[in-house]
Amino acid sequence: MKLKVKMLKDEYWYGGDTNIGFFTPLSRKSVYIANNTVVRSYGQSNTLWLSNKGRVIWSEKGFLTKFIFGHITCTSSKAEIKLYEAEDKTLKGAYLYAVSNFMQPDGKHPNPIMFKIPQYCTWIQFEHNQTQENILSYAKSILDNGMPAGELIIDDGWQTHFGQWDFDPNKFTNPKEMCDQLHELGFKVILWICPFISQKSVHYEYLVQNDLLVKDSTGNIALRKWWNGEDALLDLSNPKAMTWFTDCTKKLMTEFGVDGFKQDAGDAMYYQDNDITYGSVDANTQSNLWAQSAIDFDYNELRACFQFGCRGVAQRLADKSHKWGILGLGALLPNTLTQGITGYAFSCPDMIGGGQMGDFLGKDKNNLDHELFIRYAQASCLMPMMQFSLDIWNISEQIKNVCLKCIDLHQTYSDYIIQLVKHASITGEPIVRYMEYCFPNKSYGKITSQFMLGDDILVAPVLSKGHTTKMVYIPDGKWQYKDKIYSNEVAIIPAPLDELVYLTKVKD
């Protein structure tokens, strides 16, 4: 099945995989290949392309798309691909058409605390050395530095084995007591979890005997390499496997008071279309089912999923490097914008400063890029969520003060963010929006260096090292930053290291 589309004059196309959103939007000058036949990108994906001329490309299954100098070719062996045209010939018109016809909102959203208060993930701080002592010390350090208690995400390493979701007794002498203490301090306790099953798990033989694991094309248990080694995978197309997983999570919530889960892995790339599964599903569908398993948790987080737009699950960006540019901070805005325009409104930026462990292992945190931490915190603080990991508040007074300032700013606008969250749960509209989405046909089609938080706040963080000014594209109307009003101009605004440039709409 094939679809050919010729780009229109001044047309830009948006969509694709969120982890490489920095390649978009695409114009008649672009040469780009996107392939989510089986998603091989660490992030969210959807079978959706949208243009600022109100056009929509959609399929029920993943497909290959080539953009070559104004010519778009989509091919698939899985399902038909069609071009649609919205009555409203804008990016917003195209998006709302897609929502109405292909991904109706479910009316749900994660717990408001996830949007009101920063999250703290222990991954970069401790890597796999997750222990009761370390986690309690980390929590107290947050409070001792004047930061508010929010979600505390205990990352990979707390468990005995993958698929044996018990607290490792060598690391946690009394996990119930730890959870109680964290709750008393005001934190919500979130645990990292994944769909992989270690052969060392006490449940492995039970899962094998009951056909609850994915089999390869030869009928053997599929052992797949991932960043933690080589393990089996739950076959989530089997309702009994989904029930087994749900029972594991309920046990943790009931026995220890765990509040929710960070559901990692679940990437389509770890499955194969010719796997033998209960539901005879393809690789992408297994990723979708992993997302479905998160929907009923009040506190949830996914880092990867397929075709799960407009559903009430938090979606974190994939781990970024501790770098400037498109491998690090430079990807934060365009990738978050791509999340929004593909239906994933409840977005969480990566951990402040980056989430790639290799950038931090064996390094003195005092020798890391302090400026990058600061600009990363500023770029995150007016997004729907913000997430810390490394205890950067202990590096220097300057970084600590910026962290506190960013948290205060986030909380100042938390009620507004919650309004947008509730609106998104009903309408599917992005919370973080392209300039083109809010101000169509104003020559903003390719701008990803700034974003709109709803329709009323324009956020323009510094994204380049050493810069102390920010070029800001300001639309019609009256927009205020500090004591100055701007309107319909390109302004160079001072942005000293401790300042985030953001403008609020002045309403008549």
C-alpha positions as CSV (number, residue, x, y, z in Angstrom):
1,M,0.0,0.0,0.0
2,K,1.4,3.4,-1.0
3,L,0.4,7.0,-0.6
4,K,2.0,9.9,-2.5
5,V,1.6,13.5,-1.5
6,K,3.0,16.6,-3.1
7,M,3.8,19.4,-0.6
8,L,2.1,22.8,-1.0
9,K,3.8,26.1,-1.1
10,D,4.9,27.2,2.4
11,E,3.7,23.9,3.9
12,Y,5.4,22.3,6.9
13,W,4.8,18.8,8.2
14,Y,4.9,17.8,11.9
15,G,4.8,14.4,13.6
16,G,7.0,11.3,13.6
17,D,8.8,9.8,16.6
18,T,9.2,12.1,19.6
19,N,12.8,11.1,20.3
20,I,13.9,12.6,17.0
21,G,11.4,15.5,16.9
22,F,14.3,17.9,16.4
23,F,14.3,16.9,12.7
24,T,10.9,18.4,12.3
25,P,9.0,20.3,11.0
26,L,9.7,19.2,7.4
27,S,9.5,21.5,4.4
28,R,9.9,21.3,0.6
29,K,13.7,21.6,1.2
30,S,13.8,18.5,3.5
31,V,15.2,15.1,2.8
32,Y,14.1,12.8,5.6
33,I,13.1,9.2,6.1
34,A,10.8,8.1,9.0
35,N,10.0,4.5,9.6
36,N,7.7,3.3,12.4
37,T,6.7,0.0,10.8
38,V,8.4,-1.2,13.9
39,V,9.4,1.7,16.1
40,R,13.1,1.7,16.8
41,S,13.4,5.0,18.5
42,Y,13.5,5.4,22.3
43,G,10.3,7.5,22.7
44,Q,6.6,7.8,21.8
45,S,5.4,7.3,18.3
46,N,2.2,7.7,16.4
47,T,1.0,6.9,12.9
48,L,0.3,10.6,12.3
49,W,1.7,13.4,10.2
50,L,0.1,16.9,10.2
51,S,0.6,20.0,8.1
52,N,0.1,23.7,8.7
53,K,-2.2,23.6,5.7
54,G,-4.8,21.4,7.5
55,R,-3.7,18.1,5.9
56,V,-3.4,14.8,7.8
57,I,-1.7,11.5,7.0
58,W,-3.0,8.6,9.1
59,S,-2.9,4.8,9.2
60,E,-4.0,2.2,11.7
61,K,-0.5,0.6,11.5
62,G,3.1,1.8,11.4
63,F,4.5,2.8,8.0
64,L,7.6,4.1,6.2
65,T,7.6,7.8,5.1
66,K,10.0,9.5,2.8
67,F,10.2,13.3,2.5
68,I,12.2,14.2,-0.5
69,F,12.3,17.8,-1.8
70,G,8.5,18.4,-1.5
71,H,7.4,14.9,-2.3
72,I,6.0,12.6,0.4
73,T,5.8,8.8,-0.1
74,C,4.3,6.6,2.5
75,T,4.4,2.8,2.2
76,S,3.1,-0.1,4.3
77,S,2.5,-3.8,4.1
78,K,0.3,-3.6,7.2
79,A,-2.5,-1.2,6.6
80,E,-3.9,1.4,4.3
81,I,-2.5,4.9,4.6
82,K,-4.7,7.9,3.7
83,L,-4.5,11.6,3.3
84,Y,-7.3,13.7,4.9
85,E,-8.1,17.4,4.7
86,A,-9.5,19.4,7.6
87,E,-12.0,22.2,7.0
88,D,-9.7,24.5,9.0
89,K,-6.6,24.8,6.9
90,T,-4.2,25.2,9.8
91,L,-2.0,23.1,12.0
92,K,-4.5,23.3,14.8
93,G,-7.3,22.4,12.4
94,A,-5.4,19.4,11.2
95,Y,-4.6,18.3,14.8
96,L,-8.2,18.6,16.0
97,Y,-9.4,16.7,12.9
98,A,-7.0,13.9,13.8
99,V,-8.2,13.9,17.4
100,S,-11.9,13.8,16.4
101,N,-11.4,11.0,13.9
102,F,-8.5,8.8,15.1
103,M,-7.6,9.3,18.8
104,Q,-10.5,10.5,20.9
105,P,-9.5,11.5,24.4
106,D,-10.4,9.2,27.3
107,G,-11.1,12.1,29.8
108,K,-8.3,10.9,32.1
109,H,-5.1,12.5,33.3
110,P,-2.3,11.7,35.8
111,N,-2.6,12.9,39.4
112,P,-2.4,16.8,39.6
113,I,0.6,16.5,42.0
114,M,2.7,15.4,39.1
115,F,2.1,18.7,37.5
116,K,2.1,21.0,40.5
117,I,5.3,19.8,42.2
118,P,8.7,18.7,40.8
119,Q,9.5,15.0,40.5
120,Y,12.7,13.5,41.8
121,C,14.1,10.4,40.2
122,T,17.0,8.5,41.8
123,W,18.5,7.2,38.6
124,I,21.4,9.6,37.9
125,Q,22.0,10.0,41.7
126,F,22.5,6.3,42.4
127,E,22.3,4.3,39.2
128,H,21.7,0.7,40.3
129,N,22.8,1.4,43.8
130,Q,19.2,1.9,45.0
131,T,19.2,1.3,48.8
132,Q,17.0,2.2,51.7
133,E,19.7,4.4,53.2
134,N,20.5,6.2,50.0
135,I,16.9,6.9,49.2
136,L,16.0,8.3,52.6
137,S,19.1,10.5,52.6
138,Y,18.2,11.8,49.1
139,A,14.7,12.6,50.2
140,K,15.9,14.5,53.3
141,S,18.5,16.4,51.2
142,I,15.6,17.7,49.0
143,L,13.7,19.0,52.0
144,D,16.8,20.4,53.8
145,N,17.5,22.6,50.8
146,G,14.0,24.1,50.8
147,M,12.6,22.1,47.9
148,P,9.1,20.7,48.1
149,A,8.2,17.0,48.5
150,G,6.7,15.5,45.4
151,E,7.0,12.2,43.5
152,L,10.1,10.3,44.5
153,I,10.9,7.7,41.8
154,I,13.0,4.8,43.0
155,D,14.7,3.6,39.8
156,D,16.0,0.3,38.5
157,G,17.9,-1.6,41.1
158,W,15.4,-1.8,43.9
159,Q,14.0,-5.2,42.8
160,T,15.4,-8.7,43.3
161,H,15.3,-9.6,39.6
162,F,13.4,-8.4,36.5
163,G,10.0,-10.0,36.8
164,Q,10.5,-10.7,40.5
165,W,9.2,-7.4,41.8
166,D,10.2,-7.8,45.5
167,F,12.5,-5.3,47.3
168,D,16.0,-6.7,47.3
169,P,16.5,-7.6,51.0
170,N,20.2,-6.9,50.7
171,K,19.4,-3.3,49.9
172,F,16.2,-2.7,51.8
173,T,16.0,-4.0,55.3
174,N,12.5,-2.7,55.9
175,P,10.9,-1.3,52.7
176,K,7.5,-0.8,54.4
177,E,9.1,1.4,57.0
178,M,11.0,3.3,54.2
179,C,7.8,3.9,52.3
180,D,6.0,5.1,55.5
181,Q,8.9,7.5,56.3
182,L,8.8,8.9,52.7
183,H,5.0,9.4,53.0
184,E,5.5,11.1,56.4
185,L,8.0,13.5,54.7
186,G,5.3,14.3,52.1
187,F,6.6,12.2,49.2
188,K,4.7,9.9,46.8
189,V,6.6,6.6,46.3
190,I,7.0,5.5,42.6
191,L,8.8,2.4,41.5
192,W,10.6,1.7,38.3
193,I,9.2,-1.4,36.5
194,C,9.6,-3.1,33.1
195,P,8.0,-5.9,31.0
196,F,11.3,-8.0,31.0
197,I,11.5,-11.3,32.9
198,S,14.8,-12.6,34.1
199,Q,15.5,-16.3,34.0
200,K,16.6,-15.9,37.6
201,S,13.1,-14.8,38.6
202,V,11.2,-17.2,40.9
203,H,8.2,-16.7,38.6
204,Y,10.0,-17.6,35.4
205,E,9.0,-21.2,35.2
206,Y,5.4,-20.4,36.1
207,L,5.3,-17.9,33.3
208,V,6.8,-20.3,30.8
209,Q,4.5,-23.2,31.7
210,N,1.4,-20.9,31.4
211,D,2.5,-19.5,28.0
212,L,2.7,-15.9,29.4
213,L,6.0,-15.1,27.6
214,V,6.7,-14.0,24.1
215,K,8.1,-16.8,21.8
216,D,10.2,-16.3,18.8
217,S,9.3,-17.6,15.3
218,T,10.7,-21.0,16.1
219,G,8.5,-21.4,19.2
220,N,11.2,-20.9,21.8
221,I,11.1,-18.3,24.6
222,A,12.3,-15.1,23.0
223,L,15.3,-13.8,24.9
224,R,16.0,-10.2,23.8
225,K,19.0,-8.0,24.3
226,W,18.4,-4.7,26.0
227,W,20.5,-2.2,28.0
228,N,20.3,-4.5,31.0
229,G,21.3,-7.8,29.4
230,E,19.2,-10.5,27.7
231,D,15.8,-11.5,29.1
232,A,12.4,-12.8,28.3
233,L,9.3,-10.6,27.7
234,L,5.8,-10.7,29.0
235,D,3.3,-11.4,26.3
236,L,0.9,-8.6,27.1
237,S,-1.5,-9.8,24.4
238,N,-2.4,-12.6,26.8
239,P,-5.0,-11.3,29.3
240,K,-3.5,-13.7,31.9
241,A,-0.1,-12.1,31.5
242,M,-1.7,-8.6,31.9
243,T,-3.5,-9.9,35.0
244,W,-0.2,-11.3,36.4
245,F,1.5,-8.0,35.9
246,T,-1.4,-6.1,37.5
247,D,-1.3,-8.4,40.5
248,C,2.4,-7.7,41.0
249,T,1.8,-4.0,41.1
250,K,-1.3,-4.3,43.4
251,K,0.8,-6.4,45.8
252,L,3.4,-3.6,46.0
253,M,0.8,-0.9,46.5
254,T,-1.1,-2.9,49.2
255,E,1.9,-4.3,51.2
256,F,4.2,-1.2,51.0
257,G,2.0,1.7,50.1
258,V,3.6,2.3,46.7
259,D,1.7,5.1,44.9
260,G,2.5,4.4,41.3
261,F,5.0,3.2,38.7
262,K,7.6,4.4,36.2
263,Q,7.1,1.9,33.4
264,D,10.3,1.8,31.4
265,A,11.4,-0.3,28.4
266,G,8.2,-1.5,26.6
267,D,9.8,-0.4,23.3
268,A,8.6,-2.0,20.1
269,M,12.2,-2.7,19.1
270,Y,12.5,-5.5,21.6
271,Y,9.7,-7.4,19.9
272,Q,9.4,-8.8,16.4
273,D,6.5,-8.9,14.0
274,N,6.9,-12.7,13.6
275,D,6.9,-13.4,17.3
276,I,4.5,-16.1,18.4
277,T,2.0,-14.4,20.8
278,Y,-1.4,-15.2,22.3
279,G,-3.1,-12.4,20.3
280,S,-0.9,-12.8,17.1
281,V,0.1,-9.1,17.5
282,D,2.9,-7.2,15.9
283,A,5.8,-5.6,17.7
284,N,4.2,-2.1,17.9
285,T,1.0,-3.5,19.4
286,Q,3.1,-5.0,22.3
287,S,4.4,-1.5,23.0
288,N,0.8,-0.2,22.9
289,L,-0.3,-2.9,25.4
290,W,2.5,-1.9,27.8
291,A,1.1,1.6,27.7
292,Q,-2.4,0.3,28.3
293,S,-1.2,-1.4,31.5
294,A,-0.3,2.0,32.9
295,I,-3.6,3.8,32.4
296,D,-5.3,2.9,35.7
297,F,-2.4,4.1,37.9
298,D,-3.0,7.5,39.5
299,Y,0.7,8.1,39.3
300,N,2.2,6.8,36.1
301,E,5.0,7.4,33.6
302,L,5.9,6.0,30.3
303,R,9.1,6.6,28.3
304,A,8.0,4.7,25.2
305,C,4.7,3.7,23.5
306,F,3.0,3.4,20.2
307,Q,-0.3,4.9,19.0
308,F,-1.5,5.9,22.4
309,G,-2.4,9.5,21.7
310,C,-4.9,11.4,23.9
311,R,-4.8,8.9,26.7
312,G,-4.3,9.8,30.4
313,V,-0.7,8.7,30.9
314,A,2.4,10.8,31.6
315,Q,5.0,10.6,28.8
316,R,8.6,11.3,29.6
317,L,11.1,12.2,26.9
318,A,13.9,9.6,26.4
319,D,17.2,10.1,28.2
320,K,19.2,13.0,26.9
321,S,23.0,13.5,27.1
322,H,24.6,16.0,29.4
323,K,25.3,18.2,26.4
324,W,24.1,21.3,24.5
325,G,22.8,20.7,21.0
326,I,20.4,18.1,19.6
327,L,21.7,15.2,21.7
328,G,21.0,17.1,24.9
329,L,19.3,20.4,25.8
330,G,18.8,21.3,22.2
331,A,16.3,18.4,21.7
332,L,14.2,19.3,24.7
333,L,11.8,21.9,23.1
334,P,11.4,20.3,19.6
335,N,10.9,16.8,21.1
336,T,8.3,18.1,23.6
337,L,6.5,20.0,20.8
338,T,6.4,16.8,18.8
339,Q,4.9,14.9,21.8
340,G,2.1,17.5,21.9
341,I,1.3,17.5,18.2
342,T,1.2,13.7,18.1
343,G,-1.3,13.4,21.0
344,Y,1.0,13.1,24.0
345,A,0.0,16.2,26.0
346,F,1.0,15.1,29.5
347,S,4.7,15.5,28.7
348,C,7.6,15.4,31.1
349,P,11.1,16.6,30.0
350,D,14.1,14.4,30.7
351,M,15.8,14.7,34.0
352,I,17.3,18.1,34.5
353,G,20.9,18.0,33.1
354,G,20.3,14.8,31.2
355,G,19.5,11.2,31.9
356,Q,22.3,9.3,30.1
357,M,24.2,7.5,32.9
358,G,27.4,7.3,30.9
359,D,27.8,11.1,31.1
360,F,27.9,11.0,34.9
361,L,29.6,7.7,35.9
362,G,32.9,8.2,37.6
363,K,32.7,12.0,37.3
364,D,32.9,14.6,40.0
365,K,29.6,16.5,39.8
366,N,31.4,19.7,40.6
367,N,33.2,19.3,37.3
368,L,30.1,18.9,35.2
369,D,28.6,21.8,33.2
370,H,27.0,24.0,35.8
371,E,25.6,26.4,33.1
372,L,23.9,23.5,31.4
373,F,22.1,22.5,34.6
374,I,20.8,26.0,35.1
375,R,19.6,26.4,31.5
376,Y,18.1,22.9,31.6
377,A,16.1,23.7,34.8
378,Q,14.8,26.9,33.2
379,A,13.8,25.2,29.9
380,S,11.9,22.6,32.0
381,C,10.2,24.7,34.6
382,L,7.3,26.0,32.4
383,M,6.6,22.6,30.9
384,P,3.8,20.5,32.3
385,M,6.2,18.7,34.6
386,M,9.8,19.0,35.7
387,Q,12.0,16.3,36.9
388,F,15.3,16.3,38.9
389,S,17.6,13.4,39.4
390,L,21.2,14.3,40.3
391,D,21.2,16.4,43.5
392,I,22.4,19.5,41.7
393,W,21.1,21.7,44.5
394,N,24.1,20.5,46.5
395,I,26.7,21.5,43.9
396,S,26.7,25.3,44.5
397,E,24.6,28.1,46.0
398,Q,24.1,29.5,42.5
399,I,22.6,26.3,41.1
400,K,20.5,25.8,44.3
401,N,19.1,29.3,44.0
402,V,18.2,28.8,40.4
403,C,16.5,25.4,41.2
404,L,14.4,27.1,43.9
405,K,13.6,30.0,41.5
406,C,12.5,27.6,38.8
407,I,10.4,25.5,41.2
408,D,8.8,28.7,42.5
409,L,7.9,29.8,38.9
410,H,6.5,26.4,38.1
411,Q,4.3,26.4,41.2
412,T,3.2,30.0,40.5
413,Y,1.7,28.8,37.2
414,S,0.6,25.4,38.5
415,D,-3.1,26.3,38.6
416,Y,-2.9,27.4,35.0
417,I,-1.0,24.2,34.0
418,I,-3.7,22.1,35.8
419,Q,-6.4,24.0,33.7
420,L,-4.5,23.0,30.6
421,V,-4.2,19.4,31.8
422,K,-7.9,19.1,32.4
423,H,-8.6,20.8,29.0
424,A,-6.2,18.3,27.3
425,S,-8.0,15.3,28.9
426,I,-11.2,16.4,27.2
427,T,-10.1,17.9,24.0
428,G,-6.7,16.3,23.4
429,E,-5.1,19.7,22.7
430,P,-1.4,20.0,23.4
431,I,-0.3,21.8,26.6
432,V,3.1,22.7,25.1
433,R,2.3,24.2,21.7
434,Y,4.1,25.3,18.5
435,M,4.0,29.0,17.7
436,E,2.4,27.9,14.4
437,Y,-0.4,26.1,16.3
438,C,-1.4,29.2,18.2
439,F,-0.6,31.8,15.5
440,P,-1.2,30.2,12.0
441,N,0.2,31.8,8.8
442,K,2.4,34.3,10.6
443,S,5.7,32.8,9.3
444,Y,6.2,30.8,12.5
445,G,6.1,27.4,10.8
446,K,9.6,26.2,11.6
447,I,10.2,27.8,15.0
448,T,11.1,25.3,17.7
449,S,13.4,27.5,19.8
450,Q,10.5,28.8,21.9
451,F,7.0,27.4,22.8
452,M,3.6,28.4,23.9
453,L,2.3,27.1,27.3
454,G,-1.4,27.1,26.4
455,D,-2.3,30.3,24.6
456,D,-1.2,32.8,27.2
457,I,2.4,32.2,28.0
458,L,5.3,32.4,25.5
459,V,8.4,30.6,26.9
460,A,11.8,31.3,25.3
461,P,14.7,29.6,27.3
462,V,18.4,30.0,26.4
463,L,19.5,26.8,24.7
464,S,23.1,27.7,23.7
465,K,26.2,27.9,26.0
466,G,27.5,31.3,26.9
467,H,24.5,33.2,25.5
468,T,23.0,35.9,27.8
469,T,20.4,37.2,25.3
470,K,17.5,35.5,23.6
471,M,16.0,36.2,20.2
472,V,12.2,36.0,20.7
473,Y,9.5,35.9,18.0
474,I,6.6,37.8,19.5
475,P,3.1,37.6,17.9
476,D,0.4,40.2,17.6
477,G,-1.2,41.5,20.8
478,K,0.4,42.7,23.9
479,W,3.0,40.5,25.6
480,Q,4.7,41.4,28.9
481,Y,8.1,40.5,30.2
482,K,9.0,42.2,33.5
483,D,8.0,45.8,33.1
484,K,8.0,46.0,29.3
485,I,5.3,45.3,26.7
486,Y,6.2,43.7,23.3
487,S,4.0,43.2,20.2
488,N,4.5,41.8,16.7
489,E,8.3,41.9,16.6
490,V,11.5,40.0,16.8
491,A,13.1,41.1,20.1
492,I,16.6,40.5,21.5
493,I,15.8,40.2,25.2
494,P,18.5,40.1,28.0
495,A,18.7,36.6,29.5
496,P,21.4,36.6,32.3
497,L,22.2,33.2,33.7
498,D,19.7,33.3,36.5
499,E,16.8,34.4,34.3
500,L,14.2,32.6,32.1
501,V,12.6,34.7,29.4
502,Y,8.9,34.2,29.3
503,L,6.1,36.6,28.2
504,T,2.5,36.6,29.4
505,K,-0.4,37.8,27.3
506,V,-1.9,41.1,28.4
507,K,-5.6,40.7,28.2
508,D,-7.8,43.8,27.5
